[in-house]
Amino acid sequence: MMNRPDDNQTTANTSELPLLDRRAFLKGGAAVATFTLAPGIILYTTAEARNIDERATDKVRWAMLIDSTLCEQGCSECVTACQDENGWGSNEIKSRPSQQAQWIRKVELKNSETGMLHSLPMMCQHCANPPCVDVCPTTASFKRADGIVLVDRHLCIGCRFCMMACPYKARSFVHETLTNQKSNAPRGKGCVEACTLCVHKLDAGDGTTACAQACSKGAILVGDLKDQNSELAKRVSKYATTQIRADLGLNTGVRYQGI
Amino acid sequence: MKTTYTQIENGKGFWSLLLLLAGMIAVGLAATFYMEHNGHWVTGMDNQIVWGMPHVFAIFLIVAASGALNVASIGSVFGRKMYKPLAPLSALLAVALLVGGLAVLVLDLGRPDRLAVAMTTFNFKSIFTWNVILYNGFLLIVGIYLWTMLEKRMNKHKDQVGIVAFVWRLVLTTGTGSIFGWLVARQAYDAAILAPMFVVMSFSFGLAFYLLVLLATYQLTGREVGDYVLNRLKSLLGVFVASVLYFVMVYHFTNLYAAEHTGIEHFILLNGGIFTLLFWLVQIIIGSLVPLALIYAPQFRQNRSALTAAAILVLLGGLAQVYVILIGGQAYPLINFPGYEVSSTFADGIVNSYVPTLAEFLLGFMGVAITLIMVAVAIAALRILPSSLADKVMDPHALVAAQAKK
């Protein structure tokens, strides 16, 4: 039987040997993650790898802070990094562009009255009250105790109700048979998928995501919302941040600055 | 007077019909295999329009299923004698429509091979889960209901079972409407009125289906159905069609009042292209106003062709209504940034287009064929249809007059 939401299950088949070796290596110690906050400012944080047998805990809430003032129009470093990390964007050859998966996308905004421009990445907002989890008939959509919203690919029947329910269009359906998947993202025809907040990296103790690492402007910060000492928690408590469609009361894990 | 139920005779015409329906089912299964083997890239659906034509057919048939049971409920729950002989066909059609609709729904899943997962792993916060239970329960309860009607020793229980079936069907359609009513994200949905609106839609679609099946079987088998029965059912259909119109009006007027919903309303009512056309021309004019004229205009009073046409148009309008709700609701963009013009590589801020493929239609038609073949086989095998529904049997005034003559 499958492990359930608050278990240590990430996505299925995450048992890539090199990853395990790395986990073993990290098991007793701490990994050092480097964030570039702004040009010239480097922040060092420590993050611990979670033991593979250890359950995810609600003492942590993984979150993301996106500073749209740093995000450049036309730049898609985060998108490319996510594609490379999770293996989407190049192996759907038969699907029309509108059928191809997009775990993360750049959204360009223009204020209809003032003409003010914003650019920002959109992905699964990892809601505390996720509608996709509420509507899923088989519990394939689930939220881990640490706030990461995932799809259990063994339980997904491909009904797409979660895609109807997601206010952010964060989910994609795989429309064709795929090959050469990444072992950390075992994508497959007929199932729904979305941003995993690079759960395999967080579980390995990297403390960050591929998109955050790739952003040369330092517009994306990943951290633990519940850890008062984390850079993310400090910035969220200091600066005004926005949850997209906050009116829905979903309490998103992804917050935006500057919009 | 006691009603006599008999099987229909299975002559050449019957076998030809069966062959035609079996052919439609075979073609539908081939279309399913084609879509499932290749994946959904061969369909018109994508990551924006995630539910397409198969879902339109499935929801239409499922909604009609619960409504088809109404005729039986009026007899057993509300004690109207005229409806009692009509009840077995009503229950049979309800089951057949639901099976047809569910077959389409299940065969469009991304992983139909995991149906067992859907039947064994439940999330009780999901309205889909509740619908799985409600649909299965409906098949069981209406099956038992049919048994109490057909088996003499069980006859004494049929009214009680009829009440359970009636309540169950109301809950069931509420559940179907809530699939949309509880979707907080989308402009076209997130409205409590959708649940009762679906209930009323079911009254209308289900009765239209019932009338057509009744008229067709009695015509084809040379049995008599009198004006007394048809006029009652016709008046009822008129009330149901008008009620659906009322709910549609309340839904749109309420949305128009709220500034946040004027975008979707303008889209559906004014500038939504195919959706606007389907709404006004097919749903409202052809599917509602014309049937109302055919039902209530004095010149069509005893006209069976007009009644048949009205029922067909109600179904056509119903299909259009489900299409507008389902596809139109997805075509309109999600509003994540009010006051901003939005663009992205993932169709943010634009109206999504959808062109259904032939395979999707064939899967939908298969659902209708499954319904009809179930009805055809059942009325040939079981004593479901009254031998006669002529006025001299059904009309109490005619009965009294006949007795007085004696």
Interface residues (C-beta under 8 A of the other chain):
Chain A: E92 K94 S95 R96 S98 Q99 Q100 A101 Q102 R105 K106 V107 E108 L109 K110 N111 S112 E113 H118 M122 P131 V133 D134 V135 C136 P137 T138 T139 L155 C156 I157 G158 C159 R160 F161 M163 M164 A165 C166 P167 Y168 K169 R171 S172 F173 V174 H175 E176 T177 K189 G190 C191 V192 I244 R245 L248 I259
Chain B: E36 N38 G39 H40 W41 M45 D46 N47 Q48 V50 W51 L109 G110 R111 P112 R114 L115 V117 A118 T121 F122 N123 K125 S126 I127 F128 T129 V132 I179 W182 L183 V184 A185 R186 Q330 L334 N336 F337 G339 Y340 E341 V342 S343 S344 T345 F346 A347 D348 N352
